[in-house]
Amino acid sequence: MEIRRLRDEKQALQNEQASRQDLRTRLDEMMRFLNDLPCELTEYEEDYVRTLLEKITVYDDYFIVEFKSGIEIQIDE
């Protein structure tokens, strides 16, 4: 019973570590992409949007922007 519990715990830790590594990889990719951008964007760029954003969810009085890195921002306007 103890061995099974420890195996399950080990598996959970390995899954968590893999998830963190995946997030770290996505953040590194995003940082490389952002560092390669020109200093100032003055118009809409489809490639940038598709690279950075996962989805935008619109509600009646706010919307949520979800980046591919997993970060979400709520905008109340």
Z-matrix of the N, CA and C atoms (Angstrom, degrees):
N
C 1 1.457
C 2 1.538 1 110.78
N 3 1.310 2 116.27 1 -44.58
C 4 1.470 3 121.60 2 179.69
C 5 1.532 4 110.48 3 -64.91
N 6 1.327 5 116.65 4 -40.01
C 7 1.464 6 120.98 5 179.48
C 8 1.531 7 109.97 6 -63.23
N 9 1.317 8 116.92 7 -42.92
C 10 1.465 9 121.21 8 178.58
C 11 1.525 10 110.92 9 -62.00
N 12 1.322 11 116.58 10 -43.67
C 13 1.457 12 121.13 11 179.14
C 14 1.533 13 110.63 12 -61.98
N 15 1.329 14 116.39 13 -42.84
C 16 1.454 15 120.26 14 179.91
C 17 1.528 16 111.48 15 -67.34
N 18 1.320 17 117.57 16 -37.35
C 19 1.470 18 120.82 17 176.17
C 20 1.526 19 110.68 18 -63.29
N 21 1.327 20 115.71 19 -44.09
C 22 1.462 21 120.17 20 178.34
C 23 1.527 22 111.01 21 -62.05
N 24 1.317 23 115.72 22 -41.93
C 25 1.464 24 120.61 23 179.13
C 26 1.531 25 110.27 24 -64.67
N 27 1.324 26 116.34 25 -42.19
C 28 1.461 27 121.01 26 178.24
C 29 1.528 28 110.17 27 -61.87
N 30 1.325 29 116.82 28 -44.44
C 31 1.462 30 121.40 29 179.35
C 32 1.526 31 111.02 30 -61.74
N 33 1.312 32 116.41 31 -42.35
C 34 1.465 33 120.51 32 178.66
C 35 1.528 34 110.68 33 -62.47
N 36 1.314 35 117.42 34 -42.11
C 37 1.461 36 121.37 35 179.04
C 38 1.529 37 111.20 36 -65.80
N 39 1.318 38 117.27 37 -39.63
C 40 1.454 39 120.71 38 177.94
C 41 1.525 40 110.86 39 -65.21
N 42 1.327 41 116.99 40 -40.38
C 43 1.467 42 120.57 41 177.21
C 44 1.518 43 111.19 42 -63.25
N 45 1.314 44 116.29 43 -42.22
C 46 1.464 45 121.37 44 179.32
C 47 1.523 46 110.65 45 -64.27
N 48 1.324 47 116.28 46 -41.47
C 49 1.459 48 120.62 47 179.15
C 50 1.527 49 110.57 48 -64.90
N 51 1.319 50 117.69 49 -41.57
C 52 1.463 51 121.20 50 178.23
C 53 1.522 52 110.74 51 -63.89
N 54 1.320 53 116.81 52 -39.26
C 55 1.457 54 121.36 53 178.52
C 56 1.523 55 110.72 54 -64.20
N 57 1.319 56 116.77 55 -43.14
C 58 1.466 57 120.88 56 178.39
C 59 1.527 58 111.04 57 -64.37
N 60 1.329 59 115.97 58 -39.99
C 61 1.460 60 119.86 59 179.16
C 62 1.525 61 110.68 60 -64.70
N 63 1.332 62 116.68 61 -39.89
C 64 1.462 63 121.22 62 177.73
C 65 1.527 64 110.31 63 -62.43
N 66 1.322 65 117.11 64 -45.13
C 67 1.465 66 121.09 65 178.39
C 68 1.524 67 110.47 66 -62.49
N 69 1.316 68 116.97 67 -42.71
C 70 1.465 69 121.25 68 179.47
C 71 1.533 70 110.27 69 -61.63
N 72 1.322 71 116.62 70 -41.07
C 73 1.464 72 120.98 71 178.97
C 74 1.524 73 110.82 72 -63.98
N 75 1.339 74 116.66 73 -44.62
C 76 1.475 75 119.97 74 178.97
C 77 1.526 76 111.18 75 -63.61
N 78 1.330 77 117.15 76 -39.44
C 79 1.467 78 120.34 77 178.50
C 80 1.525 79 110.96 78 -65.83
N 81 1.338 80 116.55 79 -41.07
C 82 1.463 81 120.03 80 177.90
C 83 1.525 82 111.08 81 -62.24
N 84 1.336 83 116.73 82 -42.20
C 85 1.466 84 120.57 83 178.11
C 86 1.525 85 110.75 84 -62.36
N 87 1.326 86 116.13 85 -42.00
C 88 1.462 87 120.22 86 179.94
C 89 1.527 88 110.32 87 -65.62
N 90 1.310 89 117.21 88 -41.21
C 91 1.463 90 120.29 89 179.48
C 92 1.527 91 111.14 90 -64.12
N 93 1.323 92 117.66 91 -41.29
C 94 1.462 93 120.41 92 176.48
C 95 1.529 94 110.48 93 -61.42
N 96 1.323 95 115.97 94 -43.40
C 97 1.459 96 120.78 95 179.38
C 98 1.530 97 110.50 96 -62.04
N 99 1.327 98 116.86 97 -46.94
C 100 1.467 99 120.63 98 -178.71
C 101 1.523 100 111.82 99 -65.57
N 102 1.317 101 116.95 100 -36.77
C 103 1.464 102 119.73 101 178.68
C 104 1.521 103 112.06 102 -66.88
N 105 1.318 104 117.74 103 -25.71
C 106 1.461 105 121.30 104 179.31
C 107 1.530 106 113.02 105 -85.17
N 108 1.321 107 117.72 106 -7.96
C 109 1.465 108 121.12 107 -179.58
C 110 1.516 109 110.43 108 -72.34
N 111 1.338 110 115.97 109 151.51
C 112 1.463 111 117.92 110 171.53
C 113 1.530 112 108.86 111 -64.04
N 114 1.298 113 115.99 112 157.78
C 115 1.469 114 120.62 113 -175.19
C 116 1.517 115 113.49 114 -61.02
N 117 1.304 116 117.35 115 -32.82
C 118 1.457 117 119.70 116 -175.17
C 119 1.523 118 110.13 117 -134.77
N 120 1.316 119 115.16 118 124.40
C 121 1.462 120 119.94 119 174.44
C 122 1.518 121 107.88 120 -97.80
N 123 1.315 122 116.44 121 129.39
C 124 1.459 123 119.62 122 -178.49
C 125 1.517 124 112.67 123 -113.75
N 126 1.331 125 116.81 124 -7.78
C 127 1.456 126 119.57 125 178.30
C 128 1.521 127 109.64 126 -147.26
N 129 1.315 128 114.97 127 164.69
C 130 1.458 129 122.52 128 -178.28
C 131 1.520 130 110.54 129 -62.98
N 132 1.326 131 116.80 130 132.73
C 133 1.461 132 122.68 131 177.70
C 134 1.528 133 108.73 132 -124.54
N 135 1.310 134 116.70 133 109.66
C 136 1.462 135 122.71 134 -177.26
C 137 1.530 136 111.97 135 -57.03
N 138 1.326 137 117.42 136 -42.59
C 139 1.465 138 120.90 137 -178.73
C 140 1.527 139 111.72 138 -61.65
N 141 1.315 140 117.18 139 -40.33
C 142 1.458 141 120.74 140 -179.91
C 143 1.525 142 110.97 141 -65.91
N 144 1.316 143 115.24 142 -44.15
C 145 1.463 144 120.17 143 -179.19
C 146 1.523 145 110.15 144 -62.48
N 147 1.303 146 117.12 145 -46.99
C 148 1.472 147 121.08 146 -179.06
C 149 1.522 148 111.96 147 -65.17
N 150 1.314 149 117.15 148 -30.39
C 151 1.464 150 120.78 149 179.54
C 152 1.524 151 111.54 150 -76.11
N 153 1.321 152 117.48 151 -37.16
C 154 1.461 153 121.38 152 -173.23
C 155 1.522 154 114.85 153 -91.64
N 156 1.324 155 117.80 154 -36.48
C 157 1.459 156 120.50 155 -169.74
C 158 1.519 157 112.59 156 -101.83
N 159 1.324 158 114.57 157 138.38
C 160 1.458 159 121.10 158 173.66
C 161 1.525 160 109.51 159 -88.72
N 162 1.361 161 115.29 160 -51.96
C 163 1.461 162 119.03 161 178.69
C 164 1.520 163 110.03 162 -163.70
N 165 1.323 164 113.84 163 162.20
C 166 1.466 165 122.31 164 174.20
C 167 1.520 166 106.48 165 -127.42
N 168 1.335 167 115.63 166 125.02
C 169 1.462 168 121.39 167 179.35
C 170 1.519 169 108.21 168 -109.18
N 171 1.329 170 116.12 169 123.42
C 172 1.465 171 121.40 170 -175.72
C 173 1.528 172 109.57 171 -105.28
N 174 1.331 173 115.55 172 128.77
C 175 1.458 174 123.67 173 175.25
C 176 1.525 175 107.94 174 -115.35
N 177 1.316 176 117.32 175 176.48
C 178 1.472 177 120.78 176 -177.60
C 179 1.524 178 113.09 177 -59.33
N 180 1.327 179 118.58 178 -44.48
C 181 1.460 180 120.89 179 -173.91
C 182 1.530 181 114.52 180 -119.47
N 183 1.308 182 118.27 181 7.39
C 184 1.467 183 122.04 182 175.82
C 185 1.526 184 109.19 183 -163.37
N 186 1.322 185 115.32 184 170.25
C 187 1.458 186 119.21 185 172.12
C 188 1.515 187 109.76 186 -142.12
N 189 1.320 188 116.08 187 159.29
C 190 1.455 189 122.50 188 -177.24
C 191 1.524 190 108.10 189 -119.87
N 192 1.332 191 115.30 190 127.50
C 193 1.454 192 122.18 191 177.13
C 194 1.528 193 107.15 192 -104.51
N 195 1.328 194 116.04 193 122.79
C 196 1.464 195 120.99 194 178.80
C 197 1.526 196 108.57 195 -112.04
N 198 1.323 197 115.09 196 120.87
C 199 1.453 198 121.24 197 179.13
C 200 1.524 199 109.64 198 -85.70
N 201 1.312 200 116.12 199 159.78
C 202 1.458 201 120.03 200 179.91
C 203 1.517 202 111.94 201 -65.42
N 204 1.299 203 117.27 202 -19.04
C 205 1.469 204 121.07 203 177.62
C 206 1.522 205 111.69 204 -74.67
N 207 1.339 206 116.69 205 -10.39
C 208 1.454 207 120.31 206 -178.89
C 209 1.521 208 113.51 207 101.26
N 210 1.303 209 117.14 208 -9.23
C 211 1.460 210 121.49 209 179.29
C 212 1.520 211 109.38 210 -75.30
N 213 1.341 212 116.25 211 136.42
C 214 1.456 213 121.68 212 177.16
C 215 1.517 214 109.63 213 -119.69
N 216 1.323 215 115.56 214 140.30
C 217 1.465 216 121.75 215 177.59
C 218 1.515 217 108.39 216 -127.86
N 219 1.323 218 115.43 217 129.76
C 220 1.471 219 120.60 218 175.79
C 221 1.511 220 108.05 219 -96.83
N 222 1.334 221 115.68 220 130.20
C 223 1.465 222 121.18 221 -179.98
C 224 1.527 223 107.08 222 -117.45
N 225 1.343 224 114.99 223 118.69
C 226 1.468 225 121.90 224 -176.32
C 227 1.529 226 109.51 225 -97.80
N 228 1.291 227 117.37 226 86.36
C 229 1.468 228 121.30 227 176.57
C 230 1.490 229 109.69 228 -150.71
